[in-house]
Amino acid sequence: MSAVSQQTVNPHALIALDKISVRIDERDILKNVDFALHEREIVTLIGPNGAGKSTLIKVLLGIVKANSGKIHSHKKLKFSYVPQKFNPSHSLPLRVQDLLALEKCDADKKAEIIRDTGITKLQDCKVQQLSGGERQRVLLARALLRQPDVLVLDEPMQGLDIQSEAELYEYVRSLPIKYGCAVLMVSHDLQWVMQGTHRVVCLNKHICCSGLPENVQKHPEYQAIFGTNRVFYQHHHDHCAHGDSATPCQHDPRPHIHPEPEA
Ligand SMILES: Nc1ncnc2c1ncn2[C@@H]1O[C@H](COP(=O)(O)OP(=O)(O)OP(=O)(O)O)[C@@H](O)[C@H]1O
C-alpha cells in the first residue's frame, strides 16, 4: 500500500506521507501518520522511546513497508541516511577513504565536505577503529557526498563531545542553503529542537502536534510527554560555534566541525 506515488497531496512538499499505519506482530507502531517535508526545510522528529520515530524514517526511506496509507512525491528523491547505530564488521577492514570513495562526488566539493566535517586526518584509519564521534563525522561526510535531496539524521549527536555537538548543529543548520537539501533529524535534544529547527513534529505512534518550535512546546500533548518546565528560549545563530575551543581556531567563517583532539 505504500508505493511512492507521483501524484501529490501537498503541491509544495518534497515528500508527503498520507495516513500511514505500520503494525508489527499485532502491535500498532504508527497510526494514521500524516507528514510532509519541504524543500530546504529542517524538521526535527521528537517523541518518547518507542514512539516510532525510526520506523517513520524507515517508511520514508522505503526500508519498512506501511500496512496502509500512501507516500506521495513529485520526483524520485535521493536520500542520505545517517543511522543511529553503524557497526561495520571487523572481518571487513575498510579505510575511511575507501568508504567515502563509494560515493561519486566532484573533487572540490568532496574536499570541502571532508574539511568541514573535520575528518581530513582520518582518511587512512580503519572505519572499525574510529571513536564514536569520529564515526559520526565520517558517516555525515559520506551522507553529504551523495548530494541528497533529503538528509536524514537519526540521533546524530551520539558519541560527540559538547563542543563537537555545538559545531555539528551549526553545520547542519547551514546545509539546506549550502547544498540545497532538506534535513530530517530525530533528536532527544530539545534545546536543538527549539533553536535549530524550522519545524518540529512530535510523534507518539500518531502525530501529537507539529509546527513552529515555540508553538509546539505549548501544546498539551507535548507537555504531557516532556513536562511543562522544559520550555526553551530561541535565539539566532550568527556567531561561530567554537568560540570556547581550548586551542585557538584558525577562524573559518563557514560552519564546520573540528577534528577530535589527538591523544
Ligand atoms: N522490526 C521490528 N520488529 C518488532 N518490533 C519493532 C521492529 N521495529 C520496531 N519495533 C518496535 O516498534 C516500536 C517503535 O520503534 P522505533 O525504533 O521506531 O522507536 P523510536 O521512537 O525510534 O525509539 P527510540 O527513541 O528509543 O530510538 C518499538 O516498540 C519497537 O520495539
The ligand as a Gaussian input file, in Angstrom:
#p B3LYP/6-31G(d) Opt

LIG

0 1
 N       11.463000      -4.987000      13.267000
 C       10.731000      -4.842000      14.381000
 N       10.131000      -5.899000      14.953000
 C        9.372000      -5.750000      16.066000
 N        9.168000      -4.570000      16.681000
 C        9.739000      -3.490000      16.163000
 C       10.559000      -3.554000      14.975000
 N       10.985000      -2.300000      14.683000
 C       10.474000      -1.507000      15.641000
 N        9.729000      -2.213000      16.512000
 C        9.019000      -1.672000      17.676000
 O        8.360000      -0.501000      17.267000
 C        8.368000       0.462000      18.306000
 C        8.916000       1.760000      17.748000
 O       10.311000       1.593000      17.492000
 P       11.194000       2.785000      16.912000
 O       12.597000       2.304000      16.873000
 O       10.580000       3.282000      15.667000
 O       11.002000       3.882000      18.059000
 P       11.816000       5.226000      18.322000
 O       10.809000       6.301000      18.559000
 O       12.792000       5.460000      17.229000
 O       12.528000       4.859000      19.686000
 P       13.904000       5.400000      20.371000
 O       13.691000       6.841000      20.737000
 O       14.007000       4.529000      21.569000
 O       15.032000       5.181000      19.380000
 C        9.202000      -0.118000      19.429000
 O        8.319000      -0.609000      20.421000
 C        9.964000      -1.254000      18.786000
 O       10.184000      -2.308000      19.678000

